[in-house]
Amino acid sequence: MKEKNIDESAMRTIFHACRQCGTCCKKYRKIVLQADEVDFIKKMGGHVGVNVSMQDIREKGLEQATLEAKSSGKVYMIHPDDRGCLFLEHRNDKYYCKLYHYRPKTCRGFRCNLADDSFLQLFGGDSAIHLLGQDRFGLPLK
């Protein structure tokens, strides 16, 4: 299969620089974390969890299912309510990330497309599994 080259100039016409509207950080409820980001997010007071199905819990038990989810990279920073990311700060009518220089790689890979409802539906709703910076399988882009 031949690899396609991405026209970065075309991408820049689709995806815009951050408008500091805070929509993405308020809408997405779970952000994929890399293994080396988990302890830092916990230390800073962020909520961290794993993606485990009820079926896995029934078949394997909670402890085993959790261990397997962690080892397969299904670890997330979770925003349990509609207020958004714990690290999102509102100042002077704009939103800022308190961890901007240390934010997770998933957040670094995100590119805004006005972050309205049509954009969120395109990338799978309220889950950040499909954020840019990852391929359709949730793996980091090369």
Buried (B, 14 or more C-beta within 10 A) or exposed (E): EEEEEEEEEEEEEEBEEBEBBBBBBBBBBBBBBEEEBBEBBEEEEBBBBBBBEEEBBEEBEEEEBBBBBBEEBBBBBBBEEEEBBBBBBEEEEEBBBEBEEEBBBBBEBBBBBEBEEEBBEEBEBEBBBBBBBBEEEEEEEE
